Amino acid sequence: MDKIDNNHIDSQKISIASDFMQRLWDGRVIITLALLAIIFRFGYYNTSQMAIPSTMVTASEVTYKTKKEVIGKTVTIRSKPIQKVGLSSFMVSDQQFLGGEPTVVINASGVPFDLPTDQNIKVQVTGQVRNLVIPEIERDFKLQLLDESYRDYVNKPVIIAQSIALAPKLSEITNDPSKYYGKRLAVMGRVQNIQSPVLFTMDENQLIGTKELVVLLKATPKAAINQGQTVTMVGVVRPFVVADIEREYNITWNQRVREEMEAQYGNKPVLIADVIYP
């Protein structure tokens, strides 16, 4: 009788253990499938990948390096704008309080750009460095420049911008996100909480008490993004409203993923990014 009871108890233990393992496995499968749904919809298995532009340089390097080093090269700078030049151009400088010579940026992006009213907010510019020969610039980039506005910069290096974005601090965005909704921004921060290759958060370089910014990539980066890595992301900031994101970016999440995303990120600011600078 004891032997039968022991066998019965052992059988129950095996059954309970089997049921527990099955539940654990089911939970892992659900989580895995949820992440795969996110990754797949954002291009992780797509052949298209997010471009990684060239390394950033300073405005001073553009101005003071020899023409051989910079002319004809595409660069990215992150600097404070100090003054408009003509209708579609402005000056930036890393040394505006030290008497350094500014660098002229000519907007050839096709998108109007207004300088920020807050002079402490930087702008990020990507474009080709050219020697300012006005007829050549007008011809090559289909621009019309007012010669009088550029008389002090003729034959000097200028940046012909293909992309311009405001570059506020990450904390400025998270502290007052509505101020930046709908705007194209370049945001620098440290990668945290990687949920998938296309979904993670960023914070502001280990500053205590700063809020994190959710980042959703429109495609998979060519190089893996690592925990703690400092990167700059360029994209549009908006509230994280699942229904709006699904509709506007042609995404379909299943109900479970949708609920999890809403619970974790609902109505927080999110950067929908399409360019990454390591």
SETOR-160634 format. One record per residue (C-alpha): residue in one letter; x, y, z. Coordinates in steps of 0.001 Angstrom, whole numbers, plus 524288, in hexadecimal, padded with zeros to 5 digits. Layout:
@residuo A; east X; north Y; up Z
...
//
This chain:
@residuo M; east 80000; north 80000; up 80000
@residuo D; east 80B21; north 8094A; up 803A4
@residuo K; east 811B1; north 80651; up 7F6C6
@residuo I; east 8054F; north 809A4; up 7EF4F
@residuo D; east 803D8; north 81666; up 7F6E3
@residuo N; east 811EB; north 81A10; up 7F46A
@residuo N; east 81057; north 81770; up 7E5F9
@residuo H; east 80415; north 81FB2; up 7E5F8
@residuo I; east 80B21; north 82AE7; up 7ECEE
@residuo D; east 816A3; north 82A0C; up 7E394
@residuo S; east 80D2E; north 82A5F; up 7D82F
@residuo Q; east 806C4; north 83699; up 7DDB0
@residuo K; east 81408; north 83D26; up 7DF6F
@residuo I; east 817A4; north 83A1B; up 7D171
@residuo S; east 80A86; north 83F4C; up 7CCC8
@residuo I; east 80BFB; north 84BF2; up 7D492
@residuo A; east 819F6; north 84DE1; up 7CFDF
@residuo S; east 815DF; north 84B3B; up 7C1E0
@residuo D; east 80A9C; north 854E5; up 7C2FF
@residuo F; east 813AB; north 85F41; up 7C8C6
@residuo M; east 81DAE; north 85D71; up 7BDEF
@residuo Q; east 81305; north 85E28; up 7B3B8
@residuo R; east 80DDF; north 86AE4; up 7B97B
@residuo L; east 81B9C; north 8705D; up 7BA20
@residuo W; east 81DFA; north 86C60; up 7AC08
@residuo D; east 8110D; north 87243; up 7A7AC
@residuo G; east 814A0; north 87F12; up 7AE65
@residuo R; east 821C7; north 87F6D; up 7A79F
@residuo V; east 81B7F; north 87C77; up 79A98
@residuo I; east 811B7; north 88780; up 79C62
@residuo I; east 81C71; north 8913A; up 79FED
@residuo T; east 824E3; north 88C96; up 794A9
@residuo L; east 819BC; north 88D79; up 78B01
@residuo A; east 81661; north 89B15; up 78FE1
@residuo L; east 8244A; north 89FB7; up 78DD7
@residuo L; east 824F6; north 89919; up 780A1
@residuo A; east 81884; north 8A00E; up 77C9B
@residuo I; east 81EBE; north 8AD16; up 7801A
@residuo I; east 82BBC; north 8A9CA; up 779AA
@residuo F; east 825AD; north 8A449; up 76D44
@residuo R; east 81C7F; north 8AFBB; up 76B36
@residuo F; east 827BB; north 8B954; up 76C5A
@residuo G; east 8308C; north 8B2E8; up 7627A
@residuo Y; east 83958; north 8A9F5; up 76A7C
@residuo Y; east 837BA; north 89F9B; up 75FFE
@residuo N; east 836E2; north 8A9BB; up 75541
@residuo T; east 8421D; north 8ABD8; up 74BCE
@residuo S; east 84126; north 8BA9D; up 74D93
@residuo Q; east 84939; north 8BFF2; up 758BC
@residuo M; east 84AD2; north 8CCE8; up 75F88
@residuo A; east 85628; north 8D4C4; up 75A3C
@residuo I; east 86164; north 8D84D; up 76338
@residuo P; east 86723; north 8E538; up 75E6A
@residuo S; east 8752B; north 8E972; up 75F8F
@residuo T; east 87B14; north 8EDA7; up 76C80
@residuo M; east 877B5; north 8FB26; up 77186
@residuo V; east 88174; north 90658; up 770EA
@residuo T; east 88159; north 913C6; up 77714
@residuo A; east 87DF2; north 92058; up 77009
@residuo S; east 88BA9; north 9250A; up 77329
@residuo E; east 89190; north 91999; up 76BD2
@residuo V; east 889E5; north 91D5A; up 75FB0
@residuo T; east 88E81; north 92B67; up 760C1
@residuo Y; east 89CAE; north 92974; up 7645A
@residuo K; east 8A102; north 91CCA; up 75DF4
@residuo T; east 8A7A0; north 91DCE; up 750C2
@residuo K; east 89EF0; north 91D91; up 744D3
@residuo K; east 8A511; north 910AF; up 740D1
@residuo E; east 8A04A; north 90A6B; up 74D6A
@residuo V; east 89219; north 90EC2; up 74CC6
@residuo I; east 88DE9; north 913BD; up 73F6A
@residuo G; east 884E6; north 90A0F; up 7389A
@residuo K; east 882BF; north 901C2; up 744BF
@residuo T; east 875B2; north 8FF74; up 74B60
@residuo V; east 8761D; north 902FD; up 759BA
@residuo T; east 86D06; north 9043F; up 7654F
@residuo I; east 86E6B; north 90F29; up 76F32
@residuo R; east 86718; north 91222; up 77BB7
@residuo S; east 86829; north 9205F; up 77F90
@residuo K; east 860F5; north 92CA1; up 783CD
@residuo P; east 85B71; north 93554; up 778FE
@residuo I; east 85F04; north 94388; up 77AF6
@residuo Q; east 8597B; north 94B4E; up 76F8B
@residuo K; east 851D1; north 94A4C; up 762F5
@residuo V; east 858AC; north 94C95; up 75604
@residuo G; east 84F9D; north 94F72; up 74AB4
@residuo L; east 84267; north 948C0; up 749AC
@residuo S; east 8466F; north 93A93; up 74AEF
@residuo S; east 85385; north 93AAB; up 751F5
@residuo F; east 85928; north 93CDC; up 75F73
@residuo M; east 865ED; north 93CEE; up 766CA
@residuo V; east 86A26; north 93376; up 7715F
@residuo S; east 875E6; north 9341C; up 77A2C
@residuo D; east 87C66; north 92C0B; up 784C2
@residuo Q; east 8841E; north 937FF; up 78919
@residuo Q; east 87A51; north 94307; up 78864
@residuo F; east 87F14; north 948AC; up 79563
@residuo L; east 88D83; north 946F5; up 7923B
@residuo G; east 88E25; north 94E9E; up 785A7
@residuo G; east 88E8A; north 942A9; up 77CD7
@residuo E; east 88A3A; north 943CF; up 76EC5
@residuo P; east 87C94; north 93E24; up 76C82
@residuo T; east 878C2; north 933ED; up 7626E
@residuo V; east 86DFC; north 936D7; up 75899
@residuo V; east 86355; north 92C9D; up 7566C
@residuo I; east 85B6C; north 92DAB; up 749D1
@residuo N; east 84E91; north 92667; up 74A6F
@residuo A; east 84D2F; north 91DB4; up 73E6C
@residuo S; east 84450; north 913AB; up 744FC
@residuo G; east 83806; north 918AE; up 73E71
@residuo V; east 831B3; north 91A48; up 74BD6
@residuo P; east 830E2; north 927E4; up 751F6
@residuo F; east 837F7; north 928FC; up 75EE7
@residuo D; east 835B9; north 9335E; up 76942
@residuo L; east 84066; north 935F5; up 77314
@residuo P; east 83C70; north 932A5; up 7810E
@residuo T; east 83812; north 93E2A; up 7893F
@residuo D; east 83FA2; north 9385E; up 7949C
@residuo Q; east 84DD1; north 93B72; up 79196
@residuo N; east 85269; north 9305A; up 79A63
@residuo I; east 84C82; north 925EA; up 7918E
@residuo K; east 85614; north 92062; up 787CB
@residuo V; east 85346; north 91BFA; up 779EC
@residuo Q; east 85892; north 9100C; up 7730B
@residuo V; east 85C4D; north 91188; up 764CF
@residuo T; east 86078; north 9074D; up 75AE3
@residuo G; east 8656E; north 90BA9; up 74DAC
@residuo Q; east 8709C; north 90D10; up 74430
@residuo V; east 87BA0; north 9169B; up 746A6
@residuo R; east 87DC3; north 91F39; up 73AD9
@residuo N; east 885E5; north 92B06; up 73780
@residuo L; east 87C46; north 93648; up 7364F
@residuo V; east 87C4F; north 93948; up 727DD
@residuo I; east 86E7A; north 93E35; up 7263A
@residuo P; east 86C1A; north 93ABC; up 717CD
@residuo E; east 870BE; north 92CC2; up 71A3B
@residuo I; east 86893; north 92B18; up 72686
@residuo E; east 85C6E; north 9305E; up 71FB2
@residuo R; east 85E80; north 92738; up 7142C
@residuo D; east 861E0; north 91ADB; up 71BAD
@residuo F; east 85743; north 91C1F; up 72612
@residuo K; east 84CD8; north 92385; up 71E50
@residuo L; east 84D14; north 92F17; up 7279D
@residuo Q; east 84BBE; north 93DAC; up 725F4
@residuo L; east 854A0; north 9452A; up 72F12
@residuo L; east 85540; north 953C0; up 73134
@residuo D; east 86377; north 956E0; up 72E83
@residuo E; east 8636E; north 962AE; up 73777
@residuo S; east 86042; north 95A38; up 7435A
@residuo Y; east 86C21; north 95194; up 74143
@residuo R; east 8768C; north 95B68; up 73D69
@residuo D; east 87E65; north 95914; up 749E4
@residuo Y; east 87E93; north 94A54; up 747C6
@residuo V; east 88211; north 948E6; up 73969
@residuo N; east 88CA5; north 93E91; up 73739
@residuo K; east 88B73; north 939DC; up 7453F
@residuo P; east 88685; north 92C67; up 7498E
@residuo V; east 877CB; north 92B90; up 74B6C
@residuo I; east 86ECF; north 92010; up 74E2F
@residuo I; east 8642F; north 91D55; up 74424
@residuo A; east 85A4D; north 9171A; up 74D3E
@residuo Q; east 85238; north 90B6C; up 748E9
@residuo S; east 84CC8; north 90963; up 75697
@residuo I; east 84A78; north 912EF; up 761D9
@residuo A; east 84464; north 90FC9; up 76EFE
@residuo L; east 842FE; north 91629; up 77C2A
@residuo A; east 84BDB; north 90FBD; up 78642
@residuo P; east 8467F; north 91264; up 793F2
@residuo K; east 84B3F; north 90AFB; up 79FCD
@residuo L; east 843F6; north 8FE58; up 7A291
@residuo S; east 83F76; north 903A6; up 7AFB9
@residuo E; east 83997; north 90F93; up 7A918
@residuo I; east 83111; north 90685; up 7A0F7
@residuo T; east 82CAB; north 8FDBA; up 7AC26
@residuo N; east 82A0D; north 90943; up 7B540
@residuo D; east 82167; north 91058; up 7AB5A
@residuo P; east 81E5C; north 906C6; up 7A049
@residuo S; east 812BC; north 90E1B; up 79A92
@residuo K; east 81C08; north 9191C; up 796CB
@residuo Y; east 822C9; north 90FD4; up 78D4F
@residuo Y; east 817A4; north 90752; up 78853
@residuo G; east 81776; north 9063E; up 77987
@residuo K; east 82515; north 90BF9; up 77803
@residuo R; east 830E1; north 9054D; up 7721D
@residuo L; east 83B65; north 90473; up 77C80
@residuo A; east 84923; north 8FF48; up 77E4F
@residuo V; east 849E0; north 8F966; up 78BF1
@residuo M; east 85641; north 8F4CA; up 792B7
@residuo G; east 85592; north 8EB5D; up 79E15
@residuo R; east 859BF; north 8DE95; up 7A449
@residuo V; east 852C2; north 8D20F; up 7A028
@residuo Q; east 84AE6; north 8CB4B; up 7AAC9
@residuo N; east 84083; north 8C0A9; up 7ABFF
@residuo I; east 84240; north 8BA19; up 79ECA
@residuo Q; east 83573; north 8B2FA; up 79BD7
@residuo S; east 83946; north 8AF44; up 78DEC
@residuo P; east 842AC; north 8B410; up 78355
@residuo V; east 838BE; north 8BEB2; up 78021
@residuo L; east 832CF; north 8C227; up 78D52
@residuo F; east 83A1E; north 8C781; up 7991D
@residuo T; east 83B59; north 8D395; up 7A1AB
@residuo M; east 845CB; north 8DE0B; up 7A317
@residuo D; east 849B8; north 8E63B; up 7AEBB
@residuo E; east 8529A; north 8F1EE; up 7B03D
@residuo N; east 85FFA; north 8EC98; up 7B392
@residuo Q; east 85D2F; north 8E732; up 7C11C
@residuo L; east 857A5; north 8F3E1; up 7C684
@residuo I; east 85004; north 8F0A0; up 7D2D6
@residuo G; east 8416C; north 8F2D6; up 7D21E
@residuo T; east 8407D; north 8F4C8; up 7C36F
@residuo K; east 8354E; north 8EE44; up 7BC3D
@residuo E; east 837A4; north 8E491; up 7B158
@residuo L; east 8336B; north 8E6C5; up 7A347
@residuo V; east 82D69; north 8DB5F; up 79BDD
@residuo V; east 83381; north 8D901; up 78E70
@residuo L; east 82D10; north 8D14F; up 78388
@residuo L; east 8356E; north 8CF07; up 7776C
@residuo K; east 82F30; north 8CEA7; up 769EF
@residuo A; east 83933; north 8C4A6; up 7655D
@residuo T; east 843DA; north 8BC12; up 76AF2
@residuo P; east 85110; north 8C2C9; up 76CD3
@residuo K; east 85C76; north 8BD29; up 76533
@residuo A; east 86434; north 8BBA6; up 771BF
@residuo A; east 85EB6; north 8B67C; up 77E85
@residuo I; east 85AE2; north 8C06A; up 788D7
@residuo N; east 86065; north 8BCDB; up 79626
@residuo Q; east 85C1D; north 8BF97; up 7A413
@residuo G; east 862D2; north 8CBCE; up 7A940
@residuo Q; east 8673C; north 8D066; up 79BCD
@residuo T; east 8664B; north 8DF03; up 79916
@residuo V; east 85FAE; north 8E1CD; up 78C17
@residuo T; east 8589C; north 8ECAC; up 78504
@residuo M; east 84B51; north 8E982; up 77F16
@residuo V; east 8447A; north 8F1FC; up 77506
@residuo G; east 835CA; north 8F14F; up 77366
@residuo V; east 828A7; north 8F6EC; up 77751
@residuo V; east 823D5; north 8F7B4; up 78560
@residuo R; east 8159E; north 8F48D; up 7880E
@residuo P; east 80D07; north 8EEE7; up 792E0
@residuo F; east 80D64; north 8E015; up 7939D
@residuo V; east 7FF7A; north 8DD0D; up 78F77
@residuo V; east 7FF38; north 8CF40; up 78A07
@residuo A; east 7F38B; north 8D129; up 780F3
@residuo D; east 7F983; north 8DD67; up 77AD3
@residuo I; east 806DC; north 8D721; up 778F7
@residuo E; east 800DD; north 8CADE; up 772ED
@residuo R; east 7F8D8; north 8D2F5; up 76977
@residuo E; east 80329; north 8DCCD; up 76565
@residuo Y; east 80E72; north 8D32A; up 76437
@residuo N; east 806A1; north 8C7A9; up 75ED9
@residuo I; east 80941; north 8BED3; up 76A87
@residuo T; east 800C0; north 8B3DF; up 76F99
@residuo W; east 80339; north 8AF2F; up 77D73
@residuo N; east 7FB1F; north 8A42E; up 7834E
@residuo Q; east 7F229; north 8A75E; up 78EAB
@residuo R; east 7FB61; north 8A25F; up 7992A
@residuo V; east 806E1; north 8AA55; up 79408
@residuo R; east 7FE1C; north 8B62E; up 79264
@residuo E; east 7F9C6; north 8B55C; up 7A095
@residuo E; east 807A4; north 8B380; up 7A57F
@residuo M; east 80C83; north 8BF12; up 79D92
@residuo E; east 80171; north 8C7C2; up 7A26D
@residuo A; east 803D6; north 8C3BC; up 7B08C
@residuo Q; east 8126E; north 8C63E; up 7AFDA
@residuo Y; east 8136D; north 8D1FB; up 7A6CA
@residuo G; east 805B3; north 8D788; up 7A50B
@residuo N; east 8059F; north 8E656; up 7A2D8
@residuo K; east 81406; north 8E7A1; up 7A605
@residuo P; east 81C4E; north 8EEEF; up 79BFB
@residuo V; east 82250; north 8E5F4; up 791C6
@residuo L; east 82C8C; north 8E8EC; up 78781
@residuo I; east 8294E; north 8E236; up 77A98
@residuo A; east 8372A; north 8E1E9; up 77544
@residuo D; east 83C4F; north 8DF9A; up 76798
@residuo V; east 84AB1; north 8E358; up 7690A
@residuo I; east 854A7; north 8DF4C; up 77340
@residuo Y; east 86207; north 8E4F5; up 775FB
@residuo P; east 86AD6; north 8DC47; up 77E59
//
